[in-house]
Amino acid sequence: MPRGQARGRRARDVLTDVTEPGGIDLDVTVGDFATTVVKGSFTLVYLAFNTIMNLTTQAQQVACFRNAATHLEPGGCFVIEVGVPGLQILAPGETIRPFHVSETRIGFDEYDAVTQSMTSHHLEIVESRAHRHSVPFRYAWPAEFDLMAQLAGLTLRERRGGWQGEPFTSESPKHISVWERPLDEGG
Ligand SMILES: C[S@@+](CC[C@H](N)C(=O)[O-])C[C@H]1O[C@@H](n2cnc3c(N)ncnc32)[C@H](O)[C@@H]1O
């Protein structure tokens, strides 16, 4: 099973736990995370596991940063975990990067460097038949996300290469970035 699906299932299990009678007492809002408004302000807003890339236009990603920022209290943080575009791994002129090849599963990312779109293709081979599942994404460099944060009035507090606090380097395949809503917005 593709890793994303496994995680999605876990997320659904959590949703079931919190919505069933006797479940955890938690407010759940289902909606588009680029535009949905919930009551209150928060110390933390986060999007893990490449989820920002599910927004497939720059305008939607910018809207998401703005939406996150409006839900933060001063000093609160917006955190994303997202892959660094794998363009350095591509040979000149190539657009395809395999991420899993086995007898029963083939996975590859297809890059379009003009539109910054990236499609992850998953092919599962069951009894000699291939079942395809393709997911569209929009990739961006960390610097573009920093600019989105700046447009939303946030400042970069920290960027790490992993959840264990690994340094972010030119070889990091992903980053965990933390932007903060300034305490004193009067400047
Ligand atoms: C990469 S998966 C992460 C799943 C889960 N959050 C986890 O970490 O295990 C991204 C999820 O975001 C959902 N999604 C995509 N675009 C969305 C949007 N604009 N608003 C709300 N959810 C969205 C997808 O359906 C998918 O379940």
The ligand as an SDF file (V2000), in Angstrom:
LIG
                    3D

 27 29  0  0  0  0  0  0  0  0999 V2000
   -0.4040   13.9140    1.9960 C   0  0  0  0  0  0  0  0  0  0  0  0
   -1.9740   13.4790    2.6680 S   0  0  0  0  0  0  0  0  0  0  0  0
   -1.6580   13.5570    4.4160 C   0  0  0  0  0  0  0  0  0  0  0  0
   -2.6390   12.7340    5.1930 C   0  0  0  0  0  0  0  0  0  0  0  0
   -2.6080   12.9200    6.7330 C   0  0  0  0  0  0  0  0  0  0  0  0
   -2.7260   14.3230    7.1010 N   0  0  0  0  0  0  0  0  0  0  0  0
   -1.3780   12.3070    7.3590 C   0  0  0  0  0  0  0  0  0  0  0  0
   -0.4110   13.0390    7.6930 O   0  0  0  0  0  0  0  0  0  0  0  0
   -1.3470   11.0890    7.5400 O   0  0  0  0  0  0  0  0  0  0  0  0
   -2.8660   14.9540    2.3100 C   0  0  0  0  0  0  0  0  0  0  0  0
   -4.3370   14.9000    2.6860 C   0  0  0  0  0  0  0  0  0  0  0  0
   -4.8920   16.1920    2.4930 O   0  0  0  0  0  0  0  0  0  0  0  0
   -6.1550   16.0740    1.8160 C   0  0  0  0  0  0  0  0  0  0  0  0
   -6.3430   17.3260    1.0750 N   0  0  0  0  0  0  0  0  0  0  0  0
   -5.8290   17.6570   -0.1300 C   0  0  0  0  0  0  0  0  0  0  0  0
   -6.1600   18.9120   -0.4670 N   0  0  0  0  0  0  0  0  0  0  0  0
   -6.9320   19.3990    0.5530 C   0  0  0  0  0  0  0  0  0  0  0  0
   -7.5570   20.6380    0.7910 C   0  0  0  0  0  0  0  0  0  0  0  0
   -7.4560   21.6650   -0.0640 N   0  0  0  0  0  0  0  0  0  0  0  0
   -8.2380   20.7930    1.9580 N   0  0  0  0  0  0  0  0  0  0  0  0
   -8.3290   19.7750    2.8390 C   0  0  0  0  0  0  0  0  0  0  0  0
   -7.7310   18.5770    2.6880 N   0  0  0  0  0  0  0  0  0  0  0  0
   -7.0490   18.3920    1.5460 C   0  0  0  0  0  0  0  0  0  0  0  0
   -5.9890   14.8370    0.9470 C   0  0  0  0  0  0  0  0  0  0  0  0
   -7.2320   14.2860    0.6370 O   0  0  0  0  0  0  0  0  0  0  0  0
   -5.1450   13.9340    1.8460 C   0  0  0  0  0  0  0  0  0  0  0  0
   -5.9540   13.1990    2.7070 O   0  0  0  0  0  0  0  0  0  0  0  0
  1  2  1  0
  2  3  1  0
  2 10  1  0
  3  4  1  0
  4  5  1  0
  5  6  1  0
  5  7  1  0
  7  8  2  0
  7  9  1  0
 10 11  1  0
 11 12  1  0
 11 26  1  0
 12 13  1  0
 13 14  1  0
 13 24  1  0
 14 15  1  0
 14 23  1  0
 15 16  2  0
 16 17  1  0
 17 18  1  0
 17 23  2  0
 18 19  1  0
 18 20  2  0
 20 21  1  0
 21 22  2  0
 22 23  1  0
 24 25  1  0
 24 26  1  0
 26 27  1  0
M  CHG  2   2   1   9  -1
M  END
$$$$
